Amino acid sequence: MNTYEYVAVQADGAVVMGRSTARDELDLDRELETRGLVLSQAKVVISQQRVRRSKLAHDDLITLTTQLATITSAGVHIVAGLEGIGQRLERPSSRRVIEDIVRSLRQGSMLSDALDRHPRSFPDVYRASVRAGEASGALDTVLTRLAKHLEWSRAIKATAAQALIYPGILMCALAGLIGILLYFVLPRILTLFPGGREQLPEETRMVLAASDFVVNNIVWILLTLVALVAGYVAARKNPSGAVALAKFQLALPKFGKVARQLAISRFAATASVLQEAGCDVFTMLNVAGATCGNAALAASFSRASERVRRGQTITQGLEAEPNMDPMLVQMVAVGEQSGELDRCLSRLAAYYDDEIPRAVKRFMAILEPSMLAAAGALVGVILLAALAPIFKLYETIG
């Protein structure tokens, strides 16, 4: 389906200009003919391929969900509500997505089917929740819960990103400083000593050897770094490689604990949304597991889903996984026994919502001083090696 801007002529000769959606110009001509119009000119303004490539921005998704929950609760027809929301969005790509959804709804599609046409804009958990909400007749409640979940997800991502900004900047700055000292400063120390390296202190010769290695192999070092980055990206795209990297991440001291808590928190929040929406257990485990952000834990949830399919309880399926969080298993057991699994998962997500920022602060309180101490020691050794020949020269002169 393409969107056309057309010029048509009425029976009385009046010229009419407008916009309409059709598969091609012939289909547009037939559609206008049923309205008593004769097509004169037509131009594609939005192709279906362009619509499919469009993506709803995450901020716009939150706005859409929040406003859609409000208008559906107020009894406003969903098509009219979406049209109004789409007109208020600033990004053209987001407006194109909403316009395509509106066209699908007008053609008789369910909202969940219309969302399935845009998997890049609407995550799996979002589409599964909407489908369950339509089936249960509680779409407004599901949308309200989804809006809260999206806000929570954005806050968690912001917390994680904020925690990594300072160490990342610090590492880049220190790497640059060390590179400058080894590549530019130390080689010029030799110009102060006509006798060559044999007259230099031993610590200076050792650091100069490292400097020579960097200078003579800079191309290979850069190629190795590029290869490592490319290998990391390729491993993340490969299922087995992604699982191996995720297991390594979980095994890291301190950082692994924070990463596990973050993944379990995402799972619990997503699973509670799906449970409240009325999704089945298998959808809950697979979809929520896939969106937890850790491939190793996602594989664990997938295996737990298979055990549940074979007749085990969710608790039994999770207990068989060695990487599983004990608190999650305990809360799931309580939820299964009480019949309030969604509430138990929601409480667990709320607990981790408070615990994760504290865990990040504790981790950063250890990481930042450790990085500064290690980098300071390394820079100090390099500077000492650079200054030692100068001190020796002054002693000789004296």
FIZA-135073 format. One record per residue (C-alpha): residue number from 1; x, y, z. Coordinates in Angstrom, 3 decimals. Example, Ala and Ser with C-alpha at 12.3 -4.5 7.8 and 13.67 -1.06 7.14 Angstrom:
<nodes>
+-----+----------+----------+----------+
: num :        u :        v :        w :
+-----+----------+----------+----------+
:   1 :   12.300 :   -4.500 :    7.800 :
:   2 :   13.670 :   -1.060 :    7.140 :
+-----+----------+----------+----------+
</nodes>
This chain:
<nodes>
+-----+----------+----------+----------+
: num :        u :        v :        w :
+-----+----------+----------+----------+
:   1 :    0.000 :    0.000 :    0.000 :
:   2 :    1.251 :    3.458 :   -0.965 :
:   3 :    0.024 :    6.914 :   -0.053 :
:   4 :   -0.799 :    9.117 :   -3.065 :
:   5 :   -1.443 :   12.807 :   -3.467 :
:   6 :   -3.920 :   13.085 :   -6.341 :
:   7 :   -5.721 :   15.571 :   -8.523 :
:   8 :   -9.180 :   14.443 :   -9.692 :
:   9 :  -12.126 :   15.952 :  -11.549 :
:  10 :  -15.741 :   15.801 :  -10.421 :
:  11 :  -18.685 :   15.267 :  -12.774 :
:  12 :  -19.389 :   19.018 :  -12.816 :
:  13 :  -15.783 :   19.743 :  -13.814 :
:  14 :  -14.587 :   20.900 :  -10.404 :
:  15 :  -10.996 :   19.990 :   -9.552 :
:  16 :  -10.437 :   18.070 :   -6.315 :
:  17 :   -7.077 :   17.514 :   -4.631 :
:  18 :   -6.493 :   15.048 :   -1.824 :
:  19 :   -4.532 :   12.165 :   -0.373 :
:  20 :   -5.462 :    8.485 :   -0.376 :
:  21 :   -3.945 :    5.039 :    0.125 :
:  22 :   -3.887 :    2.378 :   -2.593 :
:  23 :   -1.757 :   -0.478 :   -3.899 :
:  24 :   -1.072 :    1.290 :   -7.198 :
:  25 :   -2.475 :    4.008 :   -9.451 :
:  26 :   -4.999 :    1.630 :  -11.032 :
:  27 :   -6.363 :    0.747 :   -7.607 :
:  28 :   -6.465 :    4.463 :   -6.750 :
:  29 :   -8.360 :    5.196 :   -9.985 :
:  30 :  -10.953 :    2.547 :   -9.143 :
:  31 :  -11.342 :    3.845 :   -5.596 :
:  32 :  -11.858 :    7.429 :   -6.811 :
:  33 :  -14.308 :    6.245 :   -9.468 :
:  34 :  -16.574 :    4.842 :   -6.766 :
:  35 :  -16.661 :    8.363 :   -5.300 :
:  36 :  -17.599 :    9.933 :   -8.634 :
:  37 :  -14.138 :   11.273 :   -9.367 :
:  38 :  -11.917 :   10.885 :  -12.413 :
:  39 :   -8.197 :   10.639 :  -11.651 :
:  40 :   -6.115 :   13.277 :  -13.405 :
:  41 :   -2.724 :   13.155 :  -11.659 :
:  42 :   -1.224 :   11.045 :   -8.893 :
:  43 :    2.095 :   11.104 :   -7.047 :
:  44 :    3.432 :    8.712 :   -4.429 :
:  45 :    4.291 :   10.654 :   -1.287 :
:  46 :    4.787 :    7.746 :    1.109 :
:  47 :    5.665 :    4.276 :   -0.179 :
:  48 :    4.916 :    1.171 :    1.853 :
:  49 :    8.629 :    0.289 :    1.920 :
:  50 :    9.350 :    3.647 :    3.481 :
:  51 :    6.645 :    3.055 :    6.067 :
:  52 :    8.079 :   -0.349 :    6.919 :
:  53 :   11.538 :    1.200 :    7.373 :
:  54 :   10.121 :    3.876 :    9.680 :
:  55 :   10.510 :    3.382 :   13.399 :
:  56 :    8.640 :    4.840 :   16.305 :
:  57 :   11.051 :    6.590 :   18.665 :
:  58 :   11.091 :    5.231 :   22.221 :
:  59 :    9.931 :    8.547 :   23.686 :
:  60 :    7.082 :    8.633 :   21.162 :
:  61 :    6.173 :    5.055 :   22.085 :
:  62 :    5.803 :    6.081 :   25.724 :
:  63 :    3.730 :    9.115 :   24.727 :
:  64 :    1.572 :    7.009 :   22.424 :
:  65 :    0.957 :    4.340 :   25.062 :
:  66 :    0.151 :    6.816 :   27.829 :
:  67 :   -2.266 :    8.834 :   25.702 :
:  68 :   -3.827 :    5.744 :   24.129 :
:  69 :   -4.506 :    4.304 :   27.590 :
:  70 :   -6.189 :    7.579 :   28.566 :
:  71 :   -8.445 :    7.835 :   25.527 :
:  72 :   -9.468 :    4.158 :   25.572 :
:  73 :  -10.357 :    4.482 :   29.272 :
:  74 :  -12.458 :    7.540 :   28.388 :
:  75 :  -14.348 :    5.609 :   25.719 :
:  76 :  -12.864 :    7.428 :   22.705 :
:  77 :  -12.761 :    5.297 :   19.535 :
:  78 :   -9.239 :    3.972 :   19.065 :
:  79 :   -8.966 :    5.101 :   15.418 :
:  80 :   -9.904 :    8.685 :   16.246 :
:  81 :   -7.587 :    8.626 :   19.225 :
:  82 :   -4.633 :    7.352 :   17.193 :
:  83 :   -5.224 :    9.980 :   14.511 :
:  84 :   -5.082 :   12.735 :   17.118 :
:  85 :   -1.962 :   11.303 :   18.745 :
:  86 :   -0.219 :   10.890 :   15.385 :
:  87 :   -0.852 :   14.494 :   14.446 :
:  88 :    0.828 :   15.692 :   17.653 :
:  89 :    4.014 :   13.672 :   17.172 :
:  90 :    6.979 :   15.719 :   15.945 :
:  91 :    9.043 :   13.020 :   14.217 :
:  92 :    7.932 :   12.242 :   10.630 :
:  93 :    8.946 :    8.573 :   10.967 :
:  94 :    6.746 :    8.184 :   14.049 :
:  95 :    3.813 :    9.833 :   12.280 :
:  96 :    4.191 :    7.449 :    9.340 :
:  97 :    4.003 :    4.454 :   11.666 :
:  98 :    0.827 :    5.757 :   13.319 :
:  99 :   -0.752 :    6.563 :    9.942 :
: 100 :   -0.083 :    3.014 :    8.763 :
: 101 :   -1.652 :    1.580 :   11.926 :
: 102 :   -4.714 :    3.777 :   11.435 :
: 103 :   -5.058 :    2.571 :    7.832 :
: 104 :   -4.865 :   -1.047 :    8.985 :
: 105 :   -7.541 :   -0.461 :   11.616 :
: 106 :   -9.837 :    1.175 :    9.082 :
: 107 :   -9.432 :   -1.863 :    6.854 :
: 108 :  -10.718 :   -4.074 :    9.670 :
: 109 :   -7.495 :   -5.255 :   11.338 :
: 110 :   -7.157 :   -5.736 :   15.066 :
: 111 :   -4.775 :   -3.379 :   16.860 :
: 112 :   -2.398 :   -6.254 :   17.657 :
: 113 :   -2.302 :   -7.262 :   13.979 :
: 114 :   -1.576 :   -3.659 :   12.984 :
: 115 :    1.261 :   -3.509 :   15.511 :
: 116 :    2.702 :   -6.771 :   14.151 :
: 117 :    3.449 :   -4.894 :   10.919 :
: 118 :    5.993 :   -2.783 :   12.839 :
: 119 :    8.138 :   -5.090 :   15.002 :
: 120 :   10.958 :   -2.524 :   15.060 :
: 121 :    8.673 :    0.013 :   16.713 :
: 122 :    6.734 :   -2.229 :   19.100 :
: 123 :    8.700 :   -4.811 :   21.161 :
: 124 :    7.513 :   -8.396 :   21.556 :
: 125 :    6.259 :   -7.779 :   25.077 :
: 126 :    4.236 :   -4.806 :   23.867 :
: 127 :    2.524 :   -6.708 :   21.052 :
: 128 :    1.910 :   -9.789 :   23.198 :
: 129 :    0.345 :   -7.650 :   25.935 :
: 130 :   -1.915 :   -5.799 :   23.495 :
: 131 :   -3.042 :   -9.090 :   21.953 :
: 132 :   -3.866 :  -10.478 :   25.394 :
: 133 :   -5.604 :   -7.220 :   26.360 :
: 134 :   -7.809 :   -7.383 :   23.273 :
: 135 :   -8.699 :  -11.005 :   24.021 :
: 136 :   -9.598 :  -10.229 :   27.648 :
: 137 :  -11.396 :   -6.951 :   26.939 :
: 138 :   -9.086 :   -5.017 :   29.255 :
: 139 :   -7.022 :   -3.138 :   26.666 :
: 140 :   -7.109 :    0.137 :   28.600 :
: 141 :   -5.734 :   -1.536 :   31.742 :
: 142 :   -3.021 :   -3.283 :   29.744 :
: 143 :   -2.001 :   -0.036 :   28.036 :
: 144 :   -1.800 :    1.753 :   31.395 :
: 145 :    0.459 :   -1.002 :   32.739 :
: 146 :    2.557 :   -0.902 :   29.575 :
: 147 :    3.046 :    2.848 :   29.894 :
: 148 :    4.349 :    2.433 :   33.445 :
: 149 :    6.591 :   -0.415 :   32.309 :
: 150 :    8.081 :    1.654 :   29.485 :
: 151 :    8.766 :    4.546 :   31.864 :
: 152 :   10.446 :    2.126 :   34.260 :
: 153 :   12.524 :    0.632 :   31.454 :
: 154 :   13.702 :    4.076 :   30.358 :
: 155 :   14.689 :    4.961 :   33.924 :
: 156 :   16.666 :    1.711 :   34.320 :
: 157 :   18.513 :    2.293 :   31.033 :
: 158 :   19.322 :    5.848 :   32.077 :
: 159 :   20.696 :    4.595 :   35.405 :
: 160 :   22.901 :    2.014 :   33.693 :
: 161 :   24.135 :    4.478 :   31.070 :
: 162 :   24.888 :    7.122 :   33.680 :
: 163 :   26.909 :    4.625 :   35.691 :
: 164 :   29.063 :    3.743 :   32.671 :
: 165 :   29.697 :    7.264 :   31.372 :
: 166 :   32.332 :    8.308 :   33.916 :
: 167 :   34.392 :    5.070 :   33.784 :
: 168 :   34.253 :    5.157 :   29.988 :
: 169 :   35.502 :    8.738 :   29.794 :
: 170 :   38.168 :    8.012 :   32.395 :
: 171 :   39.427 :    4.950 :   30.537 :
: 172 :   39.615 :    6.820 :   27.223 :
: 173 :   41.460 :    9.745 :   28.815 :
: 174 :   43.982 :    7.507 :   30.563 :
: 175 :   44.540 :    5.402 :   27.454 :
: 176 :   45.170 :    8.584 :   25.474 :
: 177 :   47.618 :    9.897 :   28.075 :
: 178 :   49.554 :    6.633 :   28.218 :
: 179 :   49.627 :    6.468 :   24.422 :
: 180 :   51.032 :   10.003 :   24.186 :
: 181 :   53.716 :    9.248 :   26.785 :
: 182 :   54.804 :    6.027 :   25.085 :
: 183 :   54.494 :    7.189 :   21.488 :
: 184 :   55.717 :   10.801 :   21.643 :
: 185 :   57.380 :   11.730 :   24.941 :
: 186 :   59.656 :    8.817 :   25.797 :
: 187 :   61.285 :    8.444 :   22.342 :
: 188 :   62.452 :   12.061 :   22.630 :
: 189 :   64.250 :   11.288 :   25.891 :
: 190 :   66.964 :    9.602 :   23.831 :
: 191 :   67.917 :   12.926 :   22.258 :
: 192 :   69.195 :   14.097 :   25.663 :
: 193 :   71.790 :   11.305 :   25.798 :
: 194 :   74.244 :   11.103 :   22.887 :
: 195 :   75.630 :    7.901 :   24.339 :
: 196 :   72.444 :    6.024 :   23.618 :
: 197 :   70.314 :    3.783 :   25.746 :
: 198 :   73.180 :    2.159 :   27.605 :
: 199 :   73.557 :    5.336 :   29.664 :
: 200 :   69.881 :    5.398 :   30.627 :
: 201 :   68.601 :    4.030 :   33.952 :
: 202 :   67.236 :    0.488 :   33.854 :
: 203 :   63.627 :    1.520 :   34.525 :
: 204 :   63.812 :    3.964 :   31.610 :
: 205 :   65.160 :    1.280 :   29.257 :
: 206 :   62.280 :   -1.032 :   30.232 :
: 207 :   59.659 :    1.598 :   29.522 :
: 208 :   61.424 :    2.584 :   26.291 :
: 209 :   61.222 :   -1.056 :   25.199 :
: 210 :   57.469 :   -0.857 :   25.678 :
: 211 :   57.451 :    2.428 :   23.776 :
: 212 :   59.397 :    0.846 :   20.899 :
: 213 :   56.920 :   -1.990 :   20.774 :
: 214 :   54.014 :    0.464 :   20.507 :
: 215 :   55.745 :    2.608 :   17.867 :
: 216 :   56.902 :   -0.315 :   15.718 :
: 217 :   53.659 :   -2.247 :   15.939 :
: 218 :   51.050 :    0.513 :   16.053 :
: 219 :   49.354 :   -0.739 :   12.880 :
: 220 :   49.120 :   -4.289 :   14.204 :
: 221 :   47.896 :   -3.073 :   17.559 :
: 222 :   45.127 :   -1.064 :   15.913 :
: 223 :   44.220 :   -3.996 :   13.653 :
: 224 :   44.095 :   -6.281 :   16.692 :
: 225 :   41.772 :   -3.869 :   18.491 :
: 226 :   39.530 :   -3.671 :   15.427 :
: 227 :   39.540 :   -7.473 :   15.169 :
: 228 :   38.613 :   -7.797 :   18.843 :
: 229 :   35.723 :   -5.351 :   18.441 :
: 230 :   34.558 :   -7.109 :   15.274 :
: 231 :   34.834 :  -10.481 :   17.008 :
: 232 :   32.831 :   -9.190 :   19.953 :
: 233 :   30.093 :   -7.855 :   17.658 :
: 234 :   30.028 :  -11.116 :   15.676 :
: 235 :   29.887 :  -13.160 :   18.894 :
: 236 :   26.921 :  -11.130 :   20.147 :
: 237 :   25.051 :  -11.809 :   16.920 :
: 238 :   25.747 :  -15.541 :   17.179 :
: 239 :   23.430 :  -17.286 :   19.705 :
: 240 :   26.120 :  -19.502 :   21.239 :
: 241 :   28.621 :  -16.631 :   21.292 :
: 242 :   26.102 :  -14.313 :   22.954 :
: 243 :   25.418 :  -16.920 :   25.653 :
: 244 :   29.156 :  -17.387 :   26.280 :
: 245 :   29.692 :  -13.626 :   26.597 :
: 246 :   26.694 :  -13.329 :   28.914 :
: 247 :   28.002 :  -16.113 :   31.158 :
: 248 :   31.386 :  -14.388 :   31.324 :
: 249 :   29.628 :  -11.152 :   32.238 :
: 250 :   27.721 :  -12.836 :   35.061 :
: 251 :   30.945 :  -14.432 :   36.371 :
: 252 :   32.745 :  -11.080 :   36.782 :
: 253 :   33.216 :  -10.017 :   40.425 :
: 254 :   30.804 :   -7.302 :   41.588 :
: 255 :   29.783 :   -6.357 :   38.045 :
: 256 :   28.225 :   -9.781 :   37.468 :
: 257 :   25.960 :   -9.352 :   40.488 :
: 258 :   24.698 :   -5.990 :   39.229 :
: 259 :   24.196 :   -7.396 :   35.717 :
: 260 :   22.207 :  -10.345 :   37.123 :
: 261 :   20.009 :   -8.077 :   39.224 :
: 262 :   19.340 :   -5.841 :   36.251 :
: 263 :   18.374 :   -8.799 :   34.029 :
: 264 :   16.128 :  -10.352 :   36.695 :
: 265 :   14.492 :   -6.989 :   37.312 :
: 266 :   13.704 :   -6.618 :   33.607 :
: 267 :   12.332 :  -10.144 :   33.487 :
: 268 :   10.146 :   -9.654 :   36.567 :
: 269 :    8.741 :   -6.332 :   35.347 :
: 270 :    8.008 :   -7.682 :   31.869 :
: 271 :    6.584 :  -10.965 :   33.169 :
: 272 :    4.251 :   -9.134 :   35.546 :
: 273 :    2.929 :   -7.052 :   32.636 :
: 274 :    2.316 :  -10.175 :   30.548 :
: 275 :    0.696 :  -12.033 :   33.447 :
: 276 :   -1.584 :   -9.117 :   34.233 :
: 277 :   -2.515 :   -8.882 :   30.559 :
: 278 :   -3.584 :  -12.538 :   30.582 :
: 279 :   -0.761 :  -14.094 :   28.529 :
: 280 :   -0.055 :  -17.795 :   28.974 :
: 281 :    2.911 :  -19.046 :   30.982 :
: 282 :    4.949 :  -20.034 :   27.919 :
: 283 :    4.607 :  -16.593 :   26.347 :
: 284 :    5.486 :  -15.003 :   29.676 :
: 285 :    8.678 :  -17.026 :   30.134 :
: 286 :    9.861 :  -16.793 :   26.526 :
: 287 :    9.021 :  -13.142 :   25.821 :
: 288 :   10.052 :  -11.807 :   29.231 :
: 289 :   13.192 :  -13.957 :   29.146 :
: 290 :   14.161 :  -12.724 :   25.688 :
: 291 :   13.840 :   -9.100 :   26.831 :
: 292 :   15.855 :   -9.476 :   30.061 :
: 293 :   19.030 :   -8.288 :   28.315 :
: 294 :   21.265 :  -11.266 :   29.160 :
: 295 :   21.525 :  -14.112 :   26.637 :
: 296 :   22.554 :  -16.708 :   29.233 :
: 297 :   19.554 :  -15.980 :   31.450 :
: 298 :   17.291 :  -15.785 :   28.390 :
: 299 :   18.389 :  -19.323 :   27.481 :
: 300 :   17.666 :  -20.396 :   31.065 :
: 301 :   14.133 :  -19.006 :   30.890 :
: 302 :   13.615 :  -20.737 :   27.537 :
: 303 :   14.676 :  -24.085 :   29.024 :
: 304 :   12.427 :  -23.466 :   32.028 :
: 305 :    9.534 :  -22.873 :   29.622 :
: 306 :   10.176 :  -26.255 :   28.008 :
: 307 :   10.114 :  -27.935 :   31.427 :
: 308 :    6.801 :  -26.249 :   32.226 :
: 309 :    5.469 :  -27.473 :   28.890 :
: 310 :    6.398 :  -31.014 :   29.973 :
: 311 :    4.338 :  -30.681 :   33.150 :
: 312 :    6.598 :  -29.094 :   35.752 :
: 313 :    5.655 :  -25.998 :   37.721 :
: 314 :    7.323 :  -22.685 :   36.947 :
: 315 :    9.220 :  -22.929 :   40.240 :
: 316 :   10.563 :  -26.375 :   39.372 :
: 317 :   11.558 :  -25.214 :   35.898 :
: 318 :   13.480 :  -22.242 :   37.298 :
: 319 :   15.097 :  -24.176 :   40.162 :
: 320 :   16.796 :  -26.499 :   37.643 :
: 321 :   18.782 :  -23.568 :   36.248 :
: 322 :   22.113 :  -22.916 :   38.032 :
: 323 :   22.250 :  -19.245 :   36.992 :
: 324 :   18.794 :  -18.429 :   38.326 :
: 325 :   18.294 :  -15.793 :   40.998 :
: 326 :   17.145 :  -17.437 :   44.270 :
: 327 :   14.866 :  -14.516 :   45.141 :
: 328 :   13.085 :  -14.836 :   41.796 :
: 329 :   12.521 :  -18.549 :   42.405 :
: 330 :   11.180 :  -17.830 :   45.877 :
: 331 :    8.778 :  -15.113 :   44.682 :
: 332 :    7.538 :  -17.296 :   41.826 :
: 333 :    6.890 :  -20.122 :   44.295 :
: 334 :    4.881 :  -17.783 :   46.514 :
: 335 :    2.991 :  -16.445 :   43.497 :
: 336 :    2.104 :  -19.937 :   42.268 :
: 337 :    0.874 :  -21.010 :   45.692 :
: 338 :   -1.182 :  -17.852 :   46.251 :
: 339 :   -2.424 :  -17.471 :   42.687 :
: 340 :   -1.022 :  -13.941 :   42.531 :
: 341 :    2.041 :  -14.480 :   40.360 :
: 342 :    1.728 :  -11.100 :   38.641 :
: 343 :    1.715 :   -9.240 :   41.967 :
: 344 :    4.682 :  -11.198 :   43.311 :
: 345 :    6.664 :  -10.485 :   40.156 :
: 346 :    5.677 :   -6.826 :   40.347 :
: 347 :    6.886 :   -6.662 :   43.969 :
: 348 :   10.188 :   -8.248 :   42.968 :
: 349 :   10.618 :   -5.705 :   40.161 :
: 350 :    9.840 :   -2.892 :   42.621 :
: 351 :   12.428 :   -4.277 :   45.062 :
: 352 :   15.117 :   -4.397 :   42.396 :
: 353 :   14.019 :   -0.963 :   41.193 :
: 354 :   15.209 :    0.344 :   44.561 :
: 355 :   18.108 :   -2.083 :   44.983 :
: 356 :   19.785 :   -1.658 :   41.576 :
: 357 :   20.698 :    2.051 :   42.010 :
: 358 :   22.204 :    1.202 :   45.405 :
: 359 :   24.100 :   -1.756 :   43.921 :
: 360 :   25.384 :    0.444 :   41.085 :
: 361 :   26.576 :    3.062 :   43.573 :
: 362 :   28.375 :    0.389 :   45.624 :
: 363 :   29.973 :   -1.013 :   42.480 :
: 364 :   31.067 :    2.424 :   41.298 :
: 365 :   32.431 :    3.223 :   44.774 :
: 366 :   34.839 :    0.303 :   44.284 :
: 367 :   35.462 :    0.659 :   40.543 :
: 368 :   36.336 :    4.346 :   40.343 :
: 369 :   39.048 :    4.386 :   43.052 :
: 370 :   40.472 :    1.117 :   41.701 :
: 371 :   40.688 :    2.538 :   38.193 :
: 372 :   42.256 :    5.767 :   39.443 :
: 373 :   44.783 :    3.894 :   41.587 :
: 374 :   45.817 :    1.503 :   38.803 :
: 375 :   45.996 :    4.243 :   36.189 :
: 376 :   47.849 :    6.563 :   38.554 :
: 377 :   50.411 :    3.874 :   39.315 :
: 378 :   50.943 :    3.153 :   35.607 :
: 379 :   51.258 :    6.828 :   34.681 :
: 380 :   53.551 :    7.344 :   37.668 :
: 381 :   55.872 :    4.569 :   36.500 :
: 382 :   56.008 :    6.055 :   33.004 :
: 383 :   56.664 :    9.584 :   34.292 :
: 384 :   59.307 :    8.319 :   36.693 :
: 385 :   61.013 :    6.511 :   33.824 :
: 386 :   60.889 :    9.708 :   31.783 :
: 387 :   62.310 :   11.889 :   34.569 :
: 388 :   64.969 :    9.474 :   35.843 :
: 389 :   67.452 :   10.278 :   32.999 :
: 390 :   67.050 :   13.982 :   33.657 :
: 391 :   67.812 :   13.499 :   37.353 :
: 392 :   70.835 :   11.384 :   36.403 :
: 393 :   72.023 :   14.088 :   34.005 :
: 394 :   71.798 :   16.741 :   36.751 :
: 395 :   73.754 :   14.476 :   39.112 :
: 396 :   76.465 :   14.053 :   36.469 :
: 397 :   76.691 :   17.794 :   35.857 :
: 398 :   76.790 :   18.452 :   39.573 :
+-----+----------+----------+----------+
</nodes>
